[in-house]
Amino acid sequence: MQSVLVVDDDPEVRAALAGALEEEGLAVRTAANGVEALRCIAVEEPAVVLLDLQMPGMDGAALLDTLRTARLTTPVVLMSADTRCAAVVGRADAYLAKPFELNQLYDTVAQFTQQEA
C-alpha cells in the first residue's frame, strides 16, 4: 500500500486530509511540523509528502530545503493559501492552493501514487 505523509500544524486539517486519503485506500501518516516529518521519513519514505508551507518551528520551506539537500527523491506537494510563495513552489513537485477541493487533492496525490502497470 502506498503511503502519504501529511505535514500541517493544524490538527483539524491533518485529520481531514488523512481521513480523505485513507478512504482512497492510501496509508497515511501525519506530522505537525518539519521536525516530526523528518522523523517519519527516516522510518519510512512515503510515496508523497503533502506539506503545509506556514508552520511554526521548521516550516514547509525549510523542510523542503532539507529534503532537497539530502537528495531525497520523495515528491513534495506544497499546500498554502499564500500566493506569494512562487520561489518555494518552484522547488516542489506540485502545489495545491488552499482552500482546495477534494478532487484536486485526489488528482494531485494520484500523480505520485499510481502503481506501475
N, C-alpha and C positions, 0 to 999 in steps of 0.2 A: 504494500500500500504506500502510495506517495505521501510525503509529509510536507506540511506548510508550517512555517514559523511566523506567528503574528506578533509584531512588536509595537505596542502602543501603551502609553501611560494611562489611558482612560480604561478602567476595568470594564465598564459597560460596552465600550467599543470592542475590546478584546473578546468579551463573551459573545457579543452579537456576531462578530466575524467568525469566531471559532465554531459557533453553532451552525451558521450558514454553510461553512465549508465542510463540516462533518456530515451534514445532510447530503452533500455531494459525494460522499464516500472517501473523503480525504482524512488522513490522520493529522491532527492539529496540535501544535504546542504553542504556548504563549509566553511572552516576556514583557515586563513593564518598562524596560529601558534597555539601552545598548549593552550594559554590562551583563545583565541577565541573558540577553540574546547571545552574547559571545559564549557564555557557559553552555547554553543549549546547543549551539553549533559545534562546540568542542566535543559534546557527547555524540551527536548525530547530525550530519549535514543534511538540511532539508532540501526538498526539490526546489523550493522558492521561499523567499523571505518577503513578507508584507511589512513594510516599515513606515511608521509614522515619522514625519520629519521633525516636529517640535515636541521634545520631551525634556524633562529635567535631567541633570546629570549628563550622561553620554547621549546626545541627541542622534537623530537619524543621519545627519550629515557626517558626524564623527564616526558612527558605526559603519556607514558606507565606505568612508575613507579607510578604516581599519580592515574591512573585508577586502577591499581592492589592493591595499598594500600587502596583505597576506597572500594575495593572488588566489583567493578562493573563487571558484567559478560559479558559486551559487547565484542564481538570478535574484535580483532585488527589485521589488515593486515599491516605489515610494508612494505614500498616501499623504496628501496635505491639502489644506484649504488655502495655503499661502501661494499665490500665483507668482510671487517674486523669486521663486527658488529655481529658476532656469538653470543656473550653473550646477546645482546639485542634481537636478532631474537629468541632466545630460550624462551623468555618471551612472545612472540607474538603468536597468533593463526595460522598465516600463513605469508609467505614472498614472495614478488614479487621483483625480481632483475631488476632494471631499466637498460636499456630500456626493456619493456616487450610488448608482442603482445596483442591486444585487446581480443583475445580468452582466453589468460591466465587470464586477468582481469575478464572477464565474468565468467569463470570457478571457479575462486577463490571466487568471491563475491557470486556466486550461492551456494557455500557450506554453507553459513551463512544466506541466504535469502530465501531458499526454504520453501514454506508454507507446513504445516503438511497436509497430505492427510486424 
